[in-house]
Amino acid sequence: MQADAANTDLKIEIAILDDDLDFRNYMEDFLMDEGSYTVRLFAHPDDLFAANEQHLPDIVLLDMKMGEFKGDRVLEQLQTRWPGLCVIVVTGYPSLEDMRLTFKMNVFDYLSKPFSLAQLRQTLKNAIDTFGLGKTPQDRLRERLGHRIKMLRVERDWSLKDLAATTKLSVSQISAIERGTHLPSMESLLSISKAFDKKPSEVLEAIDF
């Protein structure tokens, strides 16, 4: 599975909250034409919250200036109710203070209207790469477990050959596991865990999967 949404059959779901109907329709047309996304449109925060309760999107594009609705209040509710949700702030009235505030609230990025489609495309790609979106659970498991094993090896200042010698696995096997290309077999995981003086459950628990 590739991080770029264009290279996977799993589409990224984007929820857009904006009080401007023309902007919502414009964004929907662009994202649907990209072929890598599904889109849900919302004009009222309560509708977005209700939809999130049923099915959480991968990314939320949030307008910060929506008349009676305060974007910072909506953002606070999103972050409180769904910690870790990828939120990209969109506003037609940017200010340095607004940027500081939103980044303090752990938004992923900030787009100022009018932005180019190239800017939007790159921001979404960055979010997909950072959050590992569009990946199957198996892909995420392989990547996280591989990364954890690599970090354990680096902490010991071991080379791939050092770990291979300790586990009796081949260098190519360990390299493929660390790259997330292959999951280790139970026997391989036991050998790798033993090499680091850990139980397999400790290694798995550390990847937060």
Backbone hydrogen bonds in HBPLUS format (Angstrom, degrees):
<---DONOR---> <-ACCEPTOR-->    atom                        ^
c    i                          cat <-CA-CA->   ^        H-A-AA   ^      H-
h    n   atom  resd res      DA  || num        DHA   H-A  angle D-A-AA Bond
n    s   type  num  typ     dist DA aas  dist angle  dist       angle   num
A0007-ASN N   A0004-ASP O   2.93 MM   3  5.61 161.1  1.96 120.5 126.6     1
A0008-THR N   A0005-ALA O   3.27 MM   3  5.56 155.9  2.33 119.9 117.0     2
A0012-ILE N   A0036-SER O   2.97 MM  24  6.35 158.4  2.02 158.7 152.8     3
A0038-THR N   A0012-ILE O   2.92 MM  26  6.19 152.4  1.99 141.8 146.1     4
A0058-ASP N   A0013-GLU O   2.89 MM  45  5.22 140.3  2.05 131.0 143.5     5
A0059-ILE N   A0013-GLU O   3.18 MM  46  6.57 154.8  2.25 157.2 161.7     6
A0014-ILE N   A0038-THR O   2.87 MM  24  6.23 166.7  1.89 160.4 162.5     7
A0040-ARG N   A0014-ILE O   2.94 MM  26  6.37 153.5  2.01 156.2 160.4     8
A0015-ALA N   A0059-ILE O   2.90 MM  44  6.32 163.5  1.93 161.3 165.2     9
A0061-LEU N   A0015-ALA O   2.81 MM  46  6.20 162.7  1.84 162.8 168.9    10
A0016-ILE N   A0040-ARG O   2.87 MM  24  6.27 160.9  1.91 164.8 171.3    11
A0042-PHE N   A0016-ILE O   2.77 MM  26  5.94 145.6  1.89 174.1 171.9    12
A0017-LEU N   A0061-LEU O   2.96 MM  44  6.28 168.2  1.97 170.1 172.9    13
A0063-ASP N   A0017-LEU O   2.97 MM  46  6.06 157.1  2.03 168.1 175.0    14
A0018-ASP N   A0042-PHE O   3.05 MM  24  6.50 155.8  2.11 168.7 166.8    15
A0024-ARG N   A0020-ASP O   2.97 MM   4  6.28 161.2  2.01 154.8 160.4    16
A0025-ASN N   A0021-LEU O   2.95 MM   4  6.18 166.2  1.96 156.4 159.4    17
A0026-TYR N   A0022-ASP O   2.91 MM   4  6.05 154.7  1.97 144.7 152.3    18
A0027-MET N   A0023-PHE O   2.90 MM   4  6.07 164.0  1.92 154.8 158.2    19
A0028-GLU N   A0024-ARG O   2.94 MM   4  6.13 158.4  1.99 148.0 154.6    20
A0029-ASP N   A0025-ASN O   2.95 MM   4  6.14 165.3  1.97 150.3 153.5    21
A0030-PHE N   A0026-TYR O   3.05 MM   4  6.29 164.7  2.07 149.8 153.8    22
A0031-LEU N   A0027-MET O   2.91 MM   4  6.04 173.8  1.91 156.3 158.3    23
A0032-MET N   A0028-GLU O   2.90 MM   4  5.93 162.6  1.93 153.0 158.1    24
A0033-ASP N   A0029-ASP O   3.03 MM   4  6.08 151.2  2.12 141.3 149.2    25
A0034-GLU N   A0030-PHE O   3.10 MM   4  6.41 134.7  2.32 140.7 152.7    26
A0034-GLU N   A0031-LEU O   3.19 MM   3  5.11 129.8  2.46  91.4 104.5    27
A0035-GLY N   A0032-MET O   3.14 MM   3  5.46 142.5  2.29 103.4 113.2    28
A0047-ASP N   A0044-HIS O   3.06 MM   3  5.50 130.4  2.32 109.7 121.9    29
A0048-LEU N   A0044-HIS O   3.34 MM   4  6.77 152.8  2.42 149.0 156.6    30
A0048-LEU N   A0045-PRO O   3.05 MM   3  5.08 116.2  2.47  96.4 112.1    31
A0049-PHE N   A0045-PRO O   2.90 MM   4  6.22 162.8  1.93 158.7 163.2    32
A0050-ALA N   A0046-ASP O   2.95 MM   4  6.10 161.2  1.99 144.7 149.8    33
A0051-ALA N   A0047-ASP O   3.00 MM   4  6.15 158.1  2.04 143.2 149.2    34
A0052-ASN N   A0048-LEU O   2.88 MM   4  6.09 154.6  1.94 150.7 158.1    35
A0053-GLU N   A0049-PHE O   3.05 MM   4  6.33 143.8  2.18 144.9 153.9    36
A0054-GLN N   A0051-ALA O   3.07 MM   3  5.25 129.6  2.33  99.0 112.1    37
A0055-HIS N   A0051-ALA O   2.85 MM   4  6.11 161.2  1.89 155.5 161.5    38
A0060-VAL N   A0086-CYS O   2.90 MM  26  6.32 153.8  1.97 156.6 165.2    39
A0088-ILE N   A0060-VAL O   2.82 MM  28  6.13 169.5  1.83 169.3 172.3    40
A0062-LEU N   A0088-ILE O   2.92 MM  26  6.16 159.8  1.96 149.4 156.2    41
A0090-VAL N   A0062-LEU O   2.70 MM  28  5.62 165.9  1.72 146.4 144.5    42
A0064-MET N   A0090-VAL O   3.04 MM  26  6.34 143.9  2.17 153.0 160.7    43
A0071-GLY N   A0064-MET O   3.29 MM   7  3.90 140.5  2.45 133.9 124.5    44
A0069-PHE N   A0066-MET O   3.11 MM   3  5.18 163.7  2.14 127.1 122.2    45
A0073-ARG N   A0070-LYS O   3.06 MM   3  5.38 127.0  2.35 104.6 118.0    46
A0074-VAL N   A0070-LYS O   3.09 MM   4  6.47 159.5  2.13 154.3 160.4    47
A0075-LEU N   A0071-GLY O   2.82 MM   4  6.02 162.1  1.85 151.8 157.0    48
A0076-GLU N   A0072-ASP O   2.98 MM   4  6.08 154.3  2.04 136.9 143.8    49
A0077-GLN N   A0073-ARG O   3.06 MM   4  6.36 154.9  2.12 146.3 152.3    50
A0078-LEU N   A0074-VAL O   2.93 MM   4  6.23 159.2  1.97 152.5 158.7    51
A0079-GLN N   A0075-LEU O   2.93 MM   4  6.15 165.9  1.95 156.6 159.5    52
A0080-THR N   A0076-GLU O   2.97 MM   4  6.07 146.8  2.08 141.3 150.6    53
A0081-ARG N   A0077-GLN O   2.87 MM   4  5.91 167.7  1.89 153.4 156.6    54
A0082-TRP N   A0078-LEU O   2.84 MM   4  5.65 152.0  1.92 144.4 152.6    55
A0085-LEU N   A0082-TRP O   3.12 MM   3  5.80 153.0  2.20 143.8 143.7    56
A0108-PHE N   A0087-VAL O   2.79 MM  21  5.67 156.9  1.84 156.5 163.9    57
A0089-VAL N   A0109-ASP O   3.02 MM  20  6.33 153.7  2.09 157.9 150.0    58
A0111-LEU N   A0089-VAL O   2.75 MM  22  6.10 170.6  1.76 164.9 167.3    59
A0091-THR N   A0111-LEU O   3.10 MM  20  6.61 151.4  2.18 160.0 168.7    60
A0113-LYS N   A0091-THR O   2.69 MM  22  5.70 170.5  1.70 141.9 145.3    61
A0099-MET N   A0095-SER O   3.03 MM   4  6.36 158.1  2.08 151.6 157.4    62
A0100-ARG N   A0096-LEU O   2.97 MM   4  6.25 160.9  2.01 149.4 154.3    63
A0101-LEU N   A0097-GLU O   2.94 MM   4  6.15 161.9  1.97 149.2 154.2    64
A0102-THR N   A0098-ASP O   2.91 MM   4  6.13 169.4  1.92 156.7 158.7    65
A0103-PHE N   A0099-MET O   3.03 MM   4  6.13 163.9  2.06 152.1 156.4    66
A0104-LYS N   A0100-ARG O   3.06 MM   4  6.20 144.5  2.19 142.7 152.1    67
A0105-MET N   A0102-THR O   3.00 MM   3  5.00 133.1  2.22  94.4 107.9    68
A0107-VAL N   A0102-THR O   3.34 MM   5  5.96 155.4  2.40 142.2 146.3    69
A0106-ASN N   A0103-PHE O   3.08 MM   3  5.05 152.9  2.16 106.8 107.2    70
A0119-GLN N   A0116-SER O   3.10 MM   3  5.14 119.7  2.48  94.2 108.4    71
A0120-LEU N   A0116-SER O   3.08 MM   4  6.47 161.7  2.12 150.6 154.9    72
A0121-ARG N   A0117-LEU O   2.82 MM   4  5.96 164.0  1.84 148.4 153.4    73
A0122-GLN N   A0118-ALA O   2.97 MM   4  6.12 159.5  2.01 145.7 150.7    74
A0123-THR N   A0119-GLN O   2.92 MM   4  6.09 159.8  1.96 150.5 156.4    75
A0124-LEU N   A0120-LEU O   2.96 MM   4  6.14 163.4  1.99 155.3 159.1    76
A0125-LYS N   A0121-ARG O   3.01 MM   4  6.21 155.4  2.07 142.4 149.7    77
A0126-ASN N   A0122-GLN O   2.86 MM   4  6.10 157.0  1.91 148.9 155.1    78
A0127-ALA N   A0123-THR O   3.01 MM   4  6.27 153.8  2.08 144.6 151.6    79
A0128-ILE N   A0124-LEU O   2.88 MM   4  6.15 159.9  1.92 151.7 157.1    80
A0129-ASP N   A0125-LYS O   2.90 MM   4  6.12 162.5  1.93 153.3 157.6    81
A0130-THR N   A0126-ASN O   2.89 MM   4  6.02 163.9  1.92 148.9 153.7    82
A0131-PHE N   A0127-ALA O   2.88 MM   4  5.90 167.4  1.90 153.8 157.1    83
A0132-GLY N   A0128-ILE O   2.89 MM   4  5.50 117.7  2.28 133.4 146.2    84
A0133-LEU N   A0128-ILE O   3.07 MM   5  4.82 142.5  2.21 129.3 137.9    85
A0139-ASP N   A0136-THR O   3.01 MM   3  5.14 117.8  2.41  99.3 114.4    86
A0140-ARG N   A0136-THR O   3.05 MM   4  6.43 164.6  2.07 159.4 162.5    87
A0141-LEU N   A0137-PRO O   2.87 MM   4  6.04 157.6  1.92 148.2 154.8    88
A0142-ARG N   A0138-GLN O   2.95 MM   4  6.15 165.0  1.98 149.0 152.7    89
A0143-GLU N   A0139-ASP O   2.98 MM   4  6.22 166.6  2.00 154.7 158.2    90
A0144-ARG N   A0140-ARG O   2.89 MM   4  5.99 170.0  1.90 152.6 155.9    91
A0145-LEU N   A0141-LEU O   2.92 MM   4  5.88 164.6  1.94 150.7 155.7    92
A0146-GLY N   A0142-ARG O   2.91 MM   4  5.87 157.5  1.96 142.5 149.8    93
A0147-HIS N   A0143-GLU O   2.89 MM   4  6.02 156.9  1.94 145.8 152.3    94
A0148-ARG N   A0144-ARG O   2.95 MM   4  6.11 156.0  2.01 143.3 150.0    95
A0149-ILE N   A0145-LEU O   2.99 MM   4  6.22 161.2  2.03 152.2 156.4    96
A0150-LYS N   A0146-GLY O   3.00 MM   4  6.21 156.4  2.06 145.9 152.6    97
A0151-MET N   A0147-HIS O   2.93 MM   4  6.18 156.1  1.99 149.1 155.4    98
A0152-LEU N   A0148-ARG O   2.99 MM   4  6.27 154.8  2.05 148.4 155.0    99
A0153-ARG N   A0149-ILE O   3.00 MM   4  6.25 153.3  2.08 144.8 152.2   100
A0154-VAL N   A0150-LYS O   2.87 MM   4  6.15 159.1  1.91 151.9 157.6   101
A0155-GLU N   A0151-MET O   2.87 MM   4  6.03 156.1  1.93 147.3 153.8   102
A0156-ARG N   A0153-ARG O   3.13 MM   3  5.30 131.7  2.38  97.9 110.5   103
A0158-TRP N   A0153-ARG O   3.05 MM   5  5.38 177.1  2.05 152.0 151.2   104
A0157-ASP N   A0154-VAL O   2.84 MM   3  4.73 150.1  1.93 100.4 110.3   105
A0162-ASP N   A0159-SER O   3.09 MM   3  5.05 118.6  2.48  93.0 107.9   106
A0163-LEU N   A0159-SER O   3.15 MM   4  6.54 162.3  2.18 154.9 157.5   107
A0164-ALA N   A0160-LEU O   2.88 MM   4  6.07 155.4  1.94 147.4 155.3   108
A0165-ALA N   A0161-LYS O   2.88 MM   4  6.04 154.9  1.94 146.6 152.6   109
A0166-THR N   A0162-ASP O   3.11 MM   4  6.35 150.3  2.20 143.4 151.2   110
A0167-THR N   A0163-LEU O   2.95 MM   4  6.08 155.4  2.02 150.8 156.9   111
A0168-LYS N   A0164-ALA O   2.83 MM   4  5.49 132.1  2.06 141.9 151.9   112
A0174-ILE N   A0170-SER O   3.13 MM   4  6.48 167.3  2.15 155.3 156.9   113
A0175-SER N   A0171-VAL O   2.88 MM   4  6.01 160.0  1.92 150.6 157.0   114
A0176-ALA N   A0172-SER O   3.00 MM   4  6.09 157.4  2.05 143.6 148.9   115
A0177-ILE N   A0173-GLN O   3.01 MM   4  6.30 152.1  2.09 146.8 154.8   116
A0178-GLU N   A0174-ILE O   2.90 MM   4  6.13 164.5  1.92 154.6 158.3   117
A0179-ARG N   A0175-SER O   2.99 MM   4  6.15 148.1  2.09 144.7 153.2   118
A0181-THR N   A0176-ALA O   2.90 MM   5  5.13 141.3  2.05 164.1 164.0   119
A0182-HIS N   A0176-ALA O   3.36 MM   6  5.74 152.8  2.44 117.7 118.2   120
A0180-GLY N   A0177-ILE O   3.07 MM   3  5.17 149.8  2.16 101.6 111.0   121
A0189-LEU N   A0185-SER O   2.85 MM   4  6.09 161.5  1.88 155.9 160.9   122
A0190-LEU N   A0186-MET O   2.92 MM   4  6.11 154.3  1.99 145.3 152.3   123
A0191-SER N   A0187-GLU O   3.02 MM   4  6.28 158.9  2.06 146.8 152.3   124
A0192-ILE N   A0188-SER O   2.86 MM   4  6.10 161.6  1.90 153.0 158.1   125
A0193-SER N   A0189-LEU O   2.87 MM   4  5.93 165.3  1.90 148.3 153.0   126
A0194-LYS N   A0190-LEU O   2.96 MM   4  6.05 161.1  1.99 147.0 152.4   127
A0195-ALA N   A0191-SER O   3.02 MM   4  6.21 146.3  2.14 140.0 149.0   128
A0196-PHE N   A0192-ILE O   3.30 MM   4  6.66 137.0  2.50 141.4 151.5   129
A0196-PHE N   A0193-SER O   3.07 MM   3  5.30 133.6  2.29 100.7 113.0   130
A0198-LYS N   A0193-SER O   2.87 MM   5  5.01 166.2  1.89 143.0 143.8   131
A0197-ASP N   A0194-LYS O   3.01 MM   3  4.82 162.8  2.04 104.6 108.0   132
A0202-GLU N   A0199-LYS O   2.94 MM   3  5.24 130.5  2.19 106.2 119.4   133
A0203-VAL N   A0199-LYS O   3.29 MM   4  6.73 151.9  2.37 152.5 159.9   134
A0204-LEU N   A0200-PRO O   2.98 MM   4  6.24 163.7  2.01 155.6 160.0   135
A0205-GLU N   A0201-SER O   2.86 MM   4  5.88 154.6  1.92 140.3 147.9   136
A0206-ALA N   A0202-GLU O   3.22 MM   4  6.25 146.3  2.34 136.1 143.4   137
A0207-ILE N   A0204-LEU O   3.20 MM   3  5.60 155.8  2.26 108.7 115.6   138
A0208-ASP N   A0205-GLU O   3.32 MM   3  5.78 166.8  2.34 113.5 117.4   139
